[in-house]
Amino acid sequence: MPIIKRATIPAALLLATVSMAACGALVVSTTVPTSSTATPASTTATATSTTPSPTPSLTPTGVPSGPQLDISQFGVEMTLTTGLGEVDYDILGAGATSHTDLKGNPYTELPSVALWTASLAADPACSAIEQDGLVTIWVFSTNPTTLSLANGPPGYKEVGQDWFGITPEKSPQCTDANPAEQPAVQALVQAFATIQAD
């Protein structure tokens, strides 16, 4: 059974946070769901536009100041934008694996982390995001900055003894052109910029 963690913001607390935004940042710890029938934090809207969504930029445009997503398996946390609502993650893989890059250099990769929002997962047209995530955080136990990876992250952050990189989804996963998908990807990329030891 996959490991799924959630960072949740109760609706009443979210409303209080919005009305008292000047009072400071809200910190919420992760919770483990007790069943697969957990109620999503919010509902989703759908759009009828068939215009393709733009590819998200991997350059953060601001620093989030909201709840913390604690990825305890790697001893790291990220600050989420309050408007994201509930963010879930899944650890993809069971242990460290050894590989060679495109130039034959050896490296060790740890299980990656897929992130998504519960509100998008509640949209039946976005069902693939719980398998693939809106973004994927790559984790390496060896320094990957000199590696040549075909589809790897464009950059890395060293936290503790591990190295972390992020890649957004390769293409939109919501078949209904859900307008919340690309903003959620962008917000998760911004959250990654805050990754630090917990």
Secondary structure, DSSP 8 states (H G I E B T S, - for coil): ---EEEE---HHHHHHHHHTGGG------EE--SSTT---SS--------S------SS--S---S-EEEEGGGTEEEE--GGG--EEEEEESSS-EEEE-TTS-EEEEEEEEEEEEHHHHTSGGGTTHHHH-SEEEEEESS--TT---SS--S--EEETTEEEEEEE-SS---TT--TTHHHHHHHHHHHHTT-EE-
